Amino acid sequence: MDKDLVRRLARLVDQISTIIVGKRPQIEDSVACLLAGGHLLIEDVPGVGKTTLAHALAVSLGLEFRRVQFTADLMPSDLVGVSVFERGREAFVFHPGPVFTQVLLADEINRAGPKTQSALLEAMEEHQVTVDNDTRALPRPFFVIATQNPSDQLGTYPLPESQLDRFLLRITLGYPDRASERALLAGADRREATARLSAVMTPAELLSAQQALGSVHAGDPLLDYLQALITATRSGRWFVEGLSPRAGIALLRVARARALMNGRDYVAPDDVQAMLPQAVAHRLVPVPGAGRGPVEQVRALIEATPIP
């Protein structure tokens, strides 16, 4: 186990915690998501720090950051770029869009229409975009951090299941507790504080850390437990449809990331349990009459599934 890497990851969480006050568990989840190479969906009401968290993550990791405000009239070309004929060159020249970055903040993602969502889906899944039949690779690493307003707010579109499945984690921030809110009221402006942050890791170090996840061991008993949880989601008792194999692989990877952040070279059941609601609840629909939301239903499933 690389102890220096573990210390740097801890410093990363500590630094972001000075900006997003009182939300350390959500910050740890966000770092684990990027460490696992996944995309992050932050769903909450406006004004609780979703955009600030995304910016602080990018700055602290030394990553290029671009923000796109998703609206109903946002076109795919506004996101991926467009080819324009230039008379001086007598040829079409491609002008890349904001998706050509390392961290793309898709702000209020569920306000954009289906065509734009489809263009973003290719970038998220393939790390490339196709414009005028030409495929162009995106920078590495590449992450989408999307913010989403509650679906009952005006002007929102439900994200398709295929796109929700591409987000490794979905988290909520919620309102701060009384002490944290007082610190926010009495402290410096969060945007100014974010601008003063320095990088704790470089993009190359982040890629190296992602490769280190392969050395975090997942034993047969742990895999048995993971499979038991996945099988339970497919039983018809808890959810309309169960988890896909891709979701199971993603869950194991983010559990490895949590184990690494906690200084262990093996995955424990606690890692799986801690990441399960954030990793799978947005992919599942509770059975009719369950009386619980997806997150609560996942937690009930955890309680009902014995650890081998």
Backbone bond lengths (Angstrom), bond angles and torsions (degrees), N, CA, C in turn:
res aa  C-N    CA-C-N  psi(-1)  N-CA   C-N-CA  omega(-1)  CA-C   N-CA-C  phi
1 M - - - 1.461 - - 1.528 110.38 -
2 D 1.322 115.99 127.72 1.457 122.36 179.39 1.528 108.52 -78.64
3 K 1.340 116.77 100.08 1.465 120.45 -177.24 1.525 112.05 -67.06
4 D 1.331 116.22 -30.78 1.464 118.90 178.44 1.524 110.61 -65.53
5 L 1.332 117.28 -38.81 1.461 121.01 177.40 1.525 110.55 -63.75
6 V 1.320 116.68 -42.84 1.461 120.55 179.18 1.526 110.39 -61.05
7 R 1.329 117.08 -41.15 1.465 120.55 178.91 1.532 111.33 -65.52
8 R 1.327 116.92 -40.08 1.458 119.54 179.41 1.519 111.48 -65.80
9 L 1.326 116.44 -38.38 1.468 119.76 177.37 1.528 110.56 -65.57
10 A 1.327 116.68 -37.54 1.466 119.86 177.24 1.529 110.25 -65.56
11 R 1.349 116.98 -41.25 1.471 120.04 177.68 1.523 111.08 -63.72
12 L 1.330 115.51 -35.85 1.461 120.24 178.17 1.526 110.29 -61.20
13 V 1.321 116.52 -47.46 1.468 120.46 178.89 1.523 110.46 -63.93
14 D 1.341 116.84 -42.17 1.465 120.86 -179.89 1.528 110.96 -60.48
15 Q 1.333 116.24 -42.93 1.465 119.07 -177.44 1.522 111.20 -65.35
16 I 1.333 117.08 -45.79 1.463 119.51 -179.07 1.523 110.60 -66.01
17 S 1.337 116.66 -29.25 1.464 120.42 179.17 1.523 112.16 -66.93
18 T 1.322 117.75 -18.93 1.467 119.60 175.35 1.523 111.32 -76.10
19 I 1.325 116.71 -17.85 1.470 121.67 179.50 1.531 110.19 -98.02
20 I 1.310 116.39 -50.83 1.468 122.02 178.24 1.528 106.63 -98.33
21 V 1.307 115.80 93.61 1.464 121.64 -168.68 1.527 110.45 -81.32
22 G 1.344 115.51 135.04 1.450 120.85 174.34 1.511 115.19 76.76
23 K 1.328 118.37 15.46 1.464 121.52 -177.42 1.530 110.98 -127.64
24 R 1.321 117.27 41.33 1.456 120.51 -175.98 1.541 113.05 -59.39
25 P 1.350 120.29 -43.53 1.475 118.18 178.83 1.524 113.04 -57.97
26 Q 1.333 117.29 -41.02 1.467 119.70 178.71 1.528 111.56 -68.09
27 I 1.327 116.80 -34.81 1.470 119.83 177.15 1.519 110.07 -66.58
28 E 1.324 117.39 -43.39 1.470 120.56 177.51 1.522 110.89 -61.13
29 D 1.321 117.25 -40.93 1.461 119.79 177.17 1.527 110.92 -62.03
30 S 1.326 116.80 -41.89 1.468 120.94 -179.27 1.519 111.18 -63.36
31 V 1.337 116.95 -44.50 1.459 120.30 178.73 1.531 110.22 -64.58
32 A 1.331 117.45 -41.53 1.467 120.52 177.80 1.521 110.85 -60.86
33 C 1.329 116.98 -38.25 1.468 121.21 179.78 1.521 111.04 -62.54
34 L 1.340 117.67 -47.97 1.463 120.61 -179.85 1.521 110.87 -69.98
35 L 1.329 116.64 -35.01 1.464 119.88 176.74 1.523 110.88 -62.88
36 A 1.325 116.12 -34.00 1.465 121.08 177.85 1.524 112.75 -82.03
37 G 1.332 116.95 0.41 1.462 120.47 177.37 1.506 114.30 79.01
38 G 1.346 117.34 20.59 1.453 120.30 -175.32 1.520 113.33 -105.24
39 H 1.327 114.41 169.40 1.459 121.89 176.84 1.526 109.26 -94.44
40 L 1.325 115.82 151.00 1.459 122.03 -171.81 1.522 110.40 -119.66
41 L 1.323 116.10 132.09 1.465 122.48 176.07 1.526 107.87 -113.91
42 I 1.330 116.27 123.20 1.461 122.10 178.85 1.522 107.43 -111.97
43 E 1.321 116.43 115.44 1.460 120.93 -176.50 1.521 109.32 -114.10
44 D 1.329 116.09 122.98 1.459 119.53 178.40 1.519 109.11 -173.88
45 V 1.310 115.24 174.03 1.460 121.14 177.58 1.530 109.23 -70.61
46 P 1.334 117.94 157.75 1.460 120.11 179.40 1.525 111.75 -62.81
47 G 1.349 115.05 146.18 1.443 120.75 169.37 1.508 117.04 93.29
48 V 1.347 118.25 8.91 1.467 118.94 -178.10 1.529 113.13 -102.25
49 G 1.341 117.63 2.91 1.462 119.91 173.81 1.510 115.72 108.94
50 K 1.324 118.64 16.80 1.463 120.92 -178.01 1.528 111.19 -62.69
51 T 1.328 116.50 -50.28 1.462 120.39 -178.91 1.523 111.21 -66.16
52 T 1.320 117.17 -39.19 1.464 121.06 179.26 1.519 111.32 -62.97
53 L 1.325 117.27 -40.24 1.461 120.82 177.75 1.522 110.82 -61.37
54 A 1.324 116.93 -44.98 1.464 120.32 179.80 1.521 111.12 -61.53
55 H 1.327 117.04 -43.77 1.463 120.99 -179.20 1.525 110.61 -66.02
56 A 1.332 117.19 -42.41 1.461 120.84 -179.62 1.523 111.28 -64.25
57 L 1.323 117.93 -37.79 1.462 121.30 176.53 1.521 110.79 -61.46
58 A 1.333 116.11 -47.38 1.464 120.27 -177.76 1.522 111.35 -63.25
59 V 1.331 117.24 -46.22 1.463 121.12 -178.82 1.521 110.49 -63.82
60 S 1.333 117.13 -43.77 1.470 121.12 -176.56 1.520 112.26 -68.38
61 L 1.326 117.01 -22.38 1.465 121.21 178.35 1.529 111.99 -99.07
62 G 1.322 117.31 3.68 1.457 120.80 178.28 1.511 113.74 67.00
63 L 1.327 117.11 30.31 1.458 121.77 -175.11 1.521 111.44 -102.10
64 E 1.327 115.78 144.63 1.464 121.05 174.14 1.520 108.87 -64.61
65 F 1.322 116.70 136.71 1.457 122.18 -171.21 1.516 110.12 -127.45
66 R 1.328 115.85 131.87 1.470 121.42 173.80 1.523 108.39 -133.64
67 R 1.303 115.27 144.48 1.467 121.25 -179.88 1.519 109.61 -119.72
68 V 1.325 115.88 134.57 1.456 121.61 175.59 1.530 108.05 -125.16
69 Q 1.318 115.42 125.07 1.464 120.18 175.81 1.519 107.88 -84.38
70 F 1.321 117.04 112.21 1.457 120.95 -178.90 1.527 109.54 -79.08
71 T 1.323 114.98 129.35 1.464 121.81 179.18 1.518 108.29 -134.97
72 A 1.330 116.00 169.84 1.468 120.47 -177.41 1.521 111.86 -63.73
73 D 1.344 117.86 -27.76 1.463 120.14 -177.57 1.531 113.12 -98.95
74 L 1.332 117.96 8.97 1.468 120.70 177.29 1.525 109.61 -68.28
75 M 1.318 116.72 126.82 1.458 121.93 -177.96 1.528 110.04 -98.79
76 P 1.358 117.50 156.19 1.465 119.16 176.50 1.522 113.38 -54.64
77 S 1.329 117.68 -37.21 1.467 120.57 -179.73 1.524 111.44 -66.42
78 D 1.338 117.62 -28.07 1.460 120.24 176.53 1.523 110.91 -65.62
79 L 1.315 116.23 -22.91 1.459 121.83 -176.40 1.527 112.05 -96.19
80 V 1.343 116.52 -49.50 1.464 119.86 -172.07 1.521 113.14 -95.58
81 G 1.340 118.13 -20.61 1.457 120.52 -179.18 1.518 111.69 114.95
82 V 1.317 115.05 178.02 1.459 120.00 -175.27 1.529 109.29 -151.23
83 S 1.333 115.89 150.24 1.469 121.83 174.72 1.527 108.93 -94.56
84 V 1.329 116.06 128.27 1.458 122.21 -177.11 1.522 108.94 -122.30
85 F 1.330 116.54 134.62 1.465 120.59 178.58 1.523 109.80 -75.03
86 E 1.339 115.54 124.10 1.457 121.40 178.48 1.524 109.19 -109.94
87 R 1.310 114.58 121.34 1.476 119.52 -174.91 1.528 111.85 -63.03
88 G 1.327 116.38 -37.86 1.456 118.88 -178.02 1.522 112.74 -61.33
89 R 1.313 116.26 -34.90 1.466 120.58 179.64 1.521 112.44 -95.26
90 E 1.343 115.29 -13.54 1.463 121.41 -176.34 1.531 110.35 53.00
91 A 1.335 114.17 45.62 1.465 119.83 -179.66 1.518 108.49 -159.87
92 F 1.336 114.39 161.33 1.451 119.84 174.40 1.533 109.09 -80.81
93 V 1.311 116.35 132.57 1.462 122.64 -179.56 1.521 108.32 -118.03
94 F 1.313 115.51 130.33 1.458 120.17 -178.27 1.522 110.58 -82.20
95 H 1.320 115.69 129.81 1.459 122.36 175.99 1.524 107.43 -110.01
96 P 1.330 117.15 107.15 1.469 119.51 -174.55 1.525 112.22 -66.06
97 G 1.325 114.87 146.03 1.454 121.17 177.88 1.518 111.42 -89.94
98 P 1.313 116.77 -176.84 1.463 120.87 -175.77 1.520 114.30 -67.02
99 V 1.338 118.31 -12.54 1.464 119.47 179.22 1.532 111.21 -67.62
100 F 1.332 117.36 -18.01 1.467 120.94 179.35 1.534 108.64 -82.42
101 T 1.289 114.89 75.45 1.456 123.19 -179.89 1.518 107.49 -151.22
102 Q 1.330 116.91 -177.54 1.466 119.87 179.08 1.515 112.39 -97.46
103 V 1.322 117.42 -34.29 1.459 122.04 172.99 1.517 107.71 -126.89
104 L 1.325 115.89 115.47 1.460 121.47 176.81 1.515 108.33 -104.17
105 L 1.318 116.52 117.64 1.455 120.66 173.98 1.517 108.42 -90.01
106 A 1.314 116.16 109.88 1.462 122.27 176.33 1.523 107.17 -93.29
107 D 1.337 115.43 91.89 1.457 120.53 -172.57 1.523 110.09 -80.63
108 E 1.330 115.29 129.14 1.467 122.65 -177.44 1.531 110.35 54.14
109 I 1.326 114.47 55.64 1.457 121.59 -173.11 1.518 112.81 -58.17
110 N 1.321 117.62 -30.95 1.460 119.31 -175.77 1.525 113.51 -83.79
111 R 1.335 116.74 14.88 1.468 119.40 171.54 1.529 111.98 -97.73
112 A 1.326 118.08 -7.67 1.468 121.54 -178.67 1.528 110.64 -89.86
113 G 1.335 115.46 158.36 1.453 121.07 -178.13 1.517 113.07 -81.62
114 P 1.340 116.72 173.69 1.473 121.69 -175.15 1.525 114.45 -60.68
115 K 1.334 119.03 -36.84 1.467 120.39 -178.31 1.530 111.40 -64.43
116 T 1.301 115.75 -42.55 1.465 119.21 178.80 1.519 110.53 -68.40
117 Q 1.326 117.13 -38.54 1.463 120.46 176.57 1.528 110.58 -60.53
118 S 1.329 116.79 -39.14 1.459 120.88 179.87 1.526 111.25 -65.07
119 A 1.342 117.18 -39.61 1.465 120.38 178.18 1.522 110.76 -64.64
120 L 1.322 116.83 -39.13 1.462 120.32 178.65 1.516 110.99 -68.87
121 L 1.331 116.98 -32.96 1.463 121.25 -178.20 1.525 111.19 -61.11
122 E 1.332 117.95 -41.55 1.468 120.44 178.51 1.525 110.39 -62.60
123 A 1.329 116.67 -42.30 1.462 119.94 179.72 1.521 110.89 -62.64
124 M 1.324 117.33 -41.11 1.461 121.50 -177.88 1.524 111.69 -68.47
125 E 1.317 116.69 -41.48 1.461 120.31 -174.22 1.526 112.50 -84.13
126 E 1.324 117.01 -42.95 1.462 121.16 -171.80 1.523 113.43 -103.58
127 H 1.347 118.02 -9.21 1.470 121.94 -175.10 1.529 110.61 55.73
128 Q 1.328 114.65 40.52 1.449 121.27 178.14 1.527 108.04 -157.20
129 V 1.340 116.02 164.90 1.457 120.95 174.32 1.527 108.03 -132.98
130 T 1.317 115.24 153.33 1.465 121.43 179.02 1.515 108.46 -118.76
131 V 1.338 115.82 120.57 1.456 122.56 179.13 1.518 107.64 -131.53
132 D 1.324 116.03 125.84 1.473 121.02 -179.77 1.527 111.15 52.96
133 N 1.317 115.43 42.99 1.472 123.53 177.20 1.527 113.54 67.59
134 D 1.319 117.62 8.03 1.462 121.55 175.57 1.528 108.89 -105.13
135 T 1.319 116.31 130.97 1.459 121.59 -179.95 1.518 109.15 -97.95
136 R 1.302 116.27 129.50 1.462 122.25 -178.19 1.515 109.67 -124.72
137 A 1.320 115.50 129.56 1.462 121.04 -178.76 1.522 110.18 -75.71
138 L 1.321 115.48 148.34 1.457 122.16 176.43 1.528 109.81 -92.70
139 P 1.323 117.73 160.84 1.472 119.90 178.77 1.529 111.12 -61.52
140 R 1.315 115.44 160.12 1.457 121.07 175.08 1.524 108.33 -124.09
141 P 1.331 118.19 135.19 1.462 125.19 -3.65 1.524 111.57 -72.84
142 F 1.331 115.69 161.30 1.464 121.72 178.29 1.519 108.13 -133.82
143 F 1.328 115.32 125.79 1.461 120.85 178.55 1.519 109.71 -131.60
144 V 1.319 115.13 144.23 1.458 121.24 167.30 1.522 107.40 -107.31
145 I 1.320 115.98 122.90 1.455 121.56 169.70 1.519 106.05 -111.44
146 A 1.309 116.28 112.95 1.458 121.22 -175.05 1.521 109.91 -110.51
147 T 1.329 115.66 140.17 1.451 120.12 170.88 1.521 108.00 -105.87
148 Q 1.306 114.83 146.50 1.461 120.10 -176.35 1.524 109.43 -137.50
149 N 1.320 115.59 132.28 1.453 120.38 174.89 1.518 110.07 -81.44
150 P 1.328 118.56 153.46 1.468 119.80 175.46 1.521 111.18 -53.57
151 S 1.334 116.38 142.88 1.468 121.43 -172.49 1.514 113.47 -66.00
152 D 1.344 117.98 -14.87 1.459 119.16 -179.57 1.525 112.43 -86.23
153 Q 1.354 117.74 -0.83 1.454 119.83 177.63 1.517 110.67 -81.56
154 L 1.319 116.67 151.62 1.461 122.11 -176.80 1.529 110.69 -64.85
155 G 1.346 115.41 144.51 1.458 121.12 173.35 1.508 115.31 78.45
156 T 1.332 118.07 19.97 1.458 120.64 179.74 1.518 110.43 -108.28
157 Y 1.338 115.62 148.97 1.454 123.12 174.98 1.530 108.11 -113.72
158 P 1.317 117.85 138.12 1.475 117.68 175.31 1.524 110.28 -67.97
159 L 1.325 116.89 134.64 1.460 120.22 177.33 1.517 109.47 -70.11
160 P 1.333 118.21 138.43 1.467 119.91 177.84 1.524 111.25 -65.46
161 E 1.343 115.29 152.00 1.461 120.20 -177.94 1.520 111.94 -57.48
162 S 1.343 116.89 -36.32 1.462 119.97 -178.76 1.520 111.35 -63.21
163 Q 1.337 116.88 -33.33 1.456 119.09 -179.87 1.526 111.04 -80.67
164 L 1.320 117.29 -39.06 1.464 119.55 175.94 1.521 110.67 -57.54
165 D 1.336 116.19 -35.65 1.461 120.96 -177.63 1.521 112.00 -67.46
166 R 1.343 117.24 -19.58 1.473 120.06 -179.83 1.524 112.18 -83.72
167 F 1.319 117.68 -11.85 1.454 119.96 175.62 1.520 108.70 -86.07
168 L 1.326 115.87 123.16 1.455 119.64 -179.12 1.519 111.44 -66.59
169 L 1.334 116.49 -44.18 1.460 120.72 -179.97 1.517 110.04 -131.16
170 R 1.325 114.42 148.90 1.467 121.08 166.18 1.520 107.23 -122.84
171 I 1.325 116.40 126.80 1.453 121.00 179.90 1.523 110.05 -126.06
172 T 1.313 116.06 162.10 1.454 122.57 171.16 1.523 107.80 -126.05
173 L 1.322 116.65 146.23 1.455 120.99 179.74 1.526 111.98 -93.32
174 G 1.316 116.42 -44.53 1.454 119.44 -178.78 1.519 111.96 73.94
175 Y 1.323 115.53 171.62 1.455 120.30 178.59 1.526 110.28 -72.45
176 P 1.327 117.91 148.30 1.476 119.67 178.14 1.523 111.15 -71.87
177 D 1.335 115.29 156.65 1.460 118.09 173.04 1.535 109.21 -72.30
178 R 1.329 116.38 174.29 1.469 120.64 -172.47 1.529 111.93 -61.00
179 A 1.343 116.87 -44.62 1.465 120.09 -177.99 1.524 111.23 -66.33
180 S 1.330 116.77 -41.13 1.466 119.91 -179.89 1.515 111.34 -67.37
181 E 1.333 116.62 -38.55 1.461 118.67 179.58 1.526 110.92 -67.73
182 R 1.334 116.83 -35.19 1.463 119.30 176.84 1.531 110.11 -63.78
183 A 1.351 116.28 -39.91 1.464 119.84 177.77 1.528 110.96 -62.99
184 L 1.333 116.64 -37.04 1.461 120.19 177.59 1.525 111.15 -67.07
185 L 1.336 116.06 -41.98 1.461 119.87 -178.63 1.527 111.78 -67.24
186 A 1.333 116.29 -35.94 1.454 120.48 -175.63 1.526 113.36 -88.67
187 G 1.331 116.91 -15.62 1.454 120.66 -173.29 1.515 113.38 -90.79
188 A 1.322 114.42 -172.57 1.468 121.37 179.78 1.523 110.35 -74.61
189 D 1.319 115.40 162.17 1.460 120.95 175.89 1.523 109.54 -58.75
190 R 1.333 116.52 133.75 1.471 120.55 -175.04 1.526 112.11 -64.91
191 R 1.319 117.29 -34.59 1.469 119.27 -179.88 1.525 110.66 -67.92
192 E 1.318 116.14 -41.37 1.468 119.16 177.57 1.522 110.55 -65.67
193 A 1.337 116.60 -39.73 1.462 120.08 178.96 1.525 110.90 -65.16
194 T 1.330 117.06 -37.95 1.462 120.73 178.38 1.529 110.86 -65.36
195 A 1.318 116.56 -39.19 1.471 120.67 179.98 1.525 112.02 -64.34
196 R 1.323 116.81 -23.38 1.464 120.11 -179.25 1.524 113.05 -89.41
197 L 1.321 117.76 -3.55 1.460 120.38 -179.40 1.525 110.60 -67.82
198 S 1.314 115.58 152.61 1.463 121.31 173.66 1.523 108.51 -116.28
199 A 1.312 116.03 159.15 1.465 120.67 -177.88 1.529 110.63 -72.52
200 V 1.312 115.82 130.76 1.458 122.16 176.07 1.527 110.39 -88.33
201 M 1.320 116.57 -31.52 1.464 122.73 177.90 1.520 108.68 -133.31
202 T 1.318 115.83 158.15 1.459 121.31 174.45 1.524 108.96 -98.37
203 P 1.333 117.89 161.28 1.464 119.15 176.31 1.526 112.81 -56.31
204 A 1.348 117.47 -37.67 1.467 120.20 178.80 1.522 111.03 -64.61
205 E 1.341 116.58 -39.41 1.462 119.96 178.02 1.520 111.16 -67.25
206 L 1.328 116.68 -35.08 1.461 119.58 176.88 1.526 111.01 -65.05
207 L 1.333 117.17 -43.61 1.463 120.15 177.23 1.522 111.06 -62.25
208 S 1.320 116.91 -38.68 1.458 120.68 177.30 1.525 110.89 -64.78
209 A 1.335 116.56 -39.96 1.464 120.83 178.41 1.525 111.01 -64.61
210 Q 1.335 116.40 -37.68 1.469 119.48 177.13 1.529 110.91 -62.86
211 Q 1.316 116.63 -38.95 1.463 120.02 178.15 1.518 111.20 -67.67
212 A 1.340 116.97 -29.53 1.465 120.84 -179.77 1.518 112.16 -66.92
213 L 1.339 117.94 -17.98 1.462 119.90 178.88 1.529 111.59 -61.78
214 G 1.339 116.39 -27.07 1.459 119.40 179.88 1.511 113.51 -64.03
215 S 1.338 116.88 -20.44 1.465 120.33 -179.55 1.525 112.50 -90.53
216 V 1.336 117.47 -2.16 1.468 121.09 177.72 1.529 107.28 -84.61
217 H 1.314 116.27 116.38 1.464 122.44 -169.79 1.529 111.25 -78.92
218 A 1.321 115.46 138.42 1.462 122.91 171.56 1.525 107.05 -122.41
219 G 1.338 117.04 104.93 1.462 121.70 -175.96 1.518 112.64 -74.61
220 D 1.317 115.25 169.90 1.466 120.68 -178.85 1.525 112.64 -59.28
221 P 1.344 120.23 -42.48 1.468 119.00 177.38 1.527 112.66 -60.31
222 L 1.337 116.62 -37.87 1.457 120.00 178.59 1.525 110.50 -66.08
223 L 1.334 115.98 -42.36 1.470 119.40 178.39 1.520 110.79 -65.91
224 D 1.334 117.71 -34.96 1.464 120.73 175.57 1.526 110.42 -60.81
225 Y 1.332 115.86 -43.49 1.463 120.44 179.93 1.530 110.83 -65.45
226 L 1.325 116.34 -42.94 1.453 120.63 178.73 1.526 110.52 -61.03
227 Q 1.320 116.67 -43.96 1.457 120.24 178.75 1.521 111.75 -65.97
228 A 1.322 117.40 -34.89 1.465 120.22 177.78 1.532 110.39 -63.33
229 L 1.322 116.94 -40.88 1.461 120.47 177.76 1.530 111.25 -65.34
230 I 1.336 116.16 -44.31 1.464 120.10 179.89 1.524 110.38 -63.09
231 T 1.327 116.79 -44.17 1.464 120.96 179.83 1.527 110.88 -62.48
232 A 1.335 117.18 -37.75 1.458 120.60 179.63 1.527 111.36 -62.77
233 T 1.341 117.21 -35.21 1.469 118.97 179.10 1.526 111.22 -67.34
234 R 1.331 117.14 -21.33 1.474 121.23 -177.53 1.525 112.62 -96.36
235 S 1.319 117.70 1.01 1.467 120.69 -173.30 1.520 113.38 -75.22
236 G 1.332 117.75 -16.20 1.455 121.10 -175.60 1.512 113.55 86.62
237 R 1.319 117.67 -5.65 1.460 121.09 179.17 1.520 111.64 -80.74
238 W 1.335 116.08 -35.02 1.452 120.30 -171.78 1.523 113.29 -106.51
239 F 1.340 116.26 -41.15 1.456 120.34 -172.09 1.524 110.81 -134.38
240 V 1.336 114.44 156.22 1.459 120.34 -179.93 1.521 110.44 -62.86
241 E 1.315 117.15 -45.67 1.459 123.22 175.26 1.519 108.29 -133.70
242 G 1.335 116.41 150.67 1.452 120.60 -175.78 1.517 113.03 -90.84
243 L 1.316 113.90 -175.79 1.457 120.85 -179.57 1.519 111.28 -75.53
244 S 1.322 115.30 146.98 1.457 121.73 175.39 1.522 109.97 -83.52
245 P 1.341 117.47 162.24 1.470 119.09 173.63 1.523 112.80 -56.50
246 R 1.338 117.21 -36.12 1.471 119.84 178.44 1.525 111.04 -61.09
247 A 1.335 116.58 -39.02 1.464 119.57 178.94 1.521 110.80 -66.02
248 G 1.335 117.09 -37.87 1.461 120.32 178.52 1.517 111.64 -64.89
249 I 1.326 117.14 -41.20 1.472 121.23 178.43 1.524 109.92 -64.68
250 A 1.336 116.56 -41.60 1.458 120.43 179.25 1.525 110.98 -63.91
251 L 1.322 116.54 -41.16 1.465 120.38 179.22 1.525 111.09 -61.96
252 L 1.320 117.31 -43.20 1.462 120.27 179.41 1.524 110.84 -64.10
253 R 1.324 117.19 -37.98 1.463 119.44 -178.48 1.528 110.87 -67.04
254 V 1.322 118.20 -42.22 1.460 119.22 -178.89 1.530 110.57 -73.82
255 A 1.343 117.66 -27.02 1.469 119.96 173.27 1.529 109.88 -67.03
256 R 1.325 117.02 -37.96 1.467 120.72 174.52 1.527 110.44 -61.95
257 A 1.329 116.50 -40.89 1.465 120.07 179.44 1.522 110.62 -62.61
258 R 1.317 117.90 -41.51 1.469 120.80 178.94 1.532 110.55 -64.82
259 A 1.333 116.34 -41.32 1.468 119.57 178.37 1.522 110.27 -61.15
260 L 1.335 117.27 -43.90 1.469 121.13 179.44 1.519 110.76 -61.98
261 M 1.330 117.73 -42.99 1.461 121.07 179.85 1.527 111.66 -63.69
262 N 1.320 116.45 -27.24 1.459 120.99 178.53 1.527 112.70 -92.53
263 G 1.338 116.46 10.66 1.459 120.98 173.06 1.508 114.79 78.04
264 R 1.343 117.92 23.55 1.464 120.61 179.52 1.528 110.44 -114.07
265 D 1.329 114.77 148.76 1.467 119.29 177.13 1.522 111.24 -102.39
266 Y 1.319 117.59 21.22 1.461 122.54 176.57 1.529 109.04 -144.98
267 V 1.320 115.74 153.03 1.463 121.46 178.60 1.518 109.07 -91.43
268 A 1.324 116.59 131.07 1.455 122.87 177.50 1.531 109.52 -105.70
269 P 1.337 117.43 159.35 1.470 119.04 175.37 1.520 113.33 -55.18
270 D 1.336 116.76 -32.48 1.461 119.99 178.00 1.533 111.88 -58.86
271 D 1.332 116.31 -36.14 1.464 119.84 179.36 1.525 111.02 -64.15
272 V 1.329 115.71 -42.91 1.464 120.18 179.30 1.522 110.36 -65.96
273 Q 1.316 116.35 -45.34 1.462 119.97 -178.56 1.530 111.54 -64.05
274 A 1.332 116.80 -39.67 1.462 120.48 -177.70 1.528 112.01 -66.82
275 M 1.337 117.56 -33.77 1.460 120.83 -175.38 1.531 112.86 -95.06
276 L 1.323 117.61 -15.35 1.470 119.97 -172.33 1.528 113.38 -58.17
277 P 1.342 121.06 -51.08 1.467 118.34 -178.15 1.523 113.61 -59.03
278 Q 1.334 117.18 -43.61 1.466 120.23 -178.75 1.528 111.79 -70.20
279 A 1.336 117.27 -27.44 1.463 120.90 -174.80 1.525 113.49 -88.27
280 V 1.332 118.24 -23.96 1.465 118.15 -171.98 1.516 114.45 -125.98
281 A 1.334 120.21 -19.62 1.462 120.22 -172.94 1.524 112.19 -60.46
282 H 1.345 117.51 -34.50 1.462 119.73 -179.34 1.527 112.50 -75.98
283 R 1.321 117.40 -7.51 1.461 121.17 178.97 1.533 111.95 -98.89
284 L 1.331 117.62 -5.10 1.458 121.38 -169.20 1.525 111.23 -123.83
285 V 1.341 115.08 149.65 1.464 122.25 176.11 1.527 107.65 -120.97
286 P 1.339 117.94 119.83 1.469 119.20 179.70 1.521 111.72 -60.11
287 V 1.319 115.72 151.57 1.458 120.40 177.88 1.522 109.15 -63.79
288 P 1.346 117.67 151.29 1.468 120.02 178.66 1.529 111.32 -57.22
289 G 1.309 114.54 137.78 1.451 119.48 178.89 1.504 114.90 83.40
290 A 1.327 117.82 6.48 1.466 120.35 -178.26 1.527 111.38 -64.73
291 G 1.322 115.95 -33.40 1.455 119.24 179.57 1.512 113.71 76.27
292 R 1.315 117.12 9.09 1.468 121.69 179.89 1.520 108.99 -135.51
293 G 1.330 115.70 153.70 1.444 120.58 173.09 1.511 110.64 -76.64
294 P 1.347 118.00 173.47 1.470 120.85 -177.73 1.524 113.36 -58.46
295 V 1.342 118.11 -42.18 1.470 120.45 -178.10 1.521 110.34 -65.23
296 E 1.328 116.66 -46.35 1.471 119.81 179.68 1.515 111.13 -64.46
297 Q 1.339 116.67 -35.23 1.461 120.16 178.76 1.526 111.18 -67.24
298 V 1.325 116.73 -38.11 1.468 120.27 176.93 1.527 110.05 -64.28
299 R 1.313 116.78 -42.91 1.469 119.10 178.67 1.511 111.91 -63.67
300 A 1.330 117.49 -37.41 1.464 119.66 176.29 1.519 111.45 -65.58
301 L 1.329 116.84 -35.97 1.464 121.32 177.07 1.525 110.07 -63.99
302 I 1.334 117.03 -41.56 1.460 120.76 178.02 1.519 110.50 -58.88
303 E 1.334 116.60 -45.42 1.451 121.02 -179.37 1.526 112.31 -62.69
304 A 1.334 116.42 -32.33 1.467 120.77 -176.01 1.530 113.60 -87.90
305 T 1.351 117.56 -8.35 1.461 120.48 -176.51 1.523 109.23 -104.00
306 P 1.330 118.32 113.45 1.483 119.86 -177.96 1.525 111.55 -69.70
307 I 1.342 114.35 148.50 1.454 120.57 175.00 1.526 108.23 -83.95
308 P 1.330 120.19 127.95 1.469 121.53 -178.39 1.533 111.61 -59.82
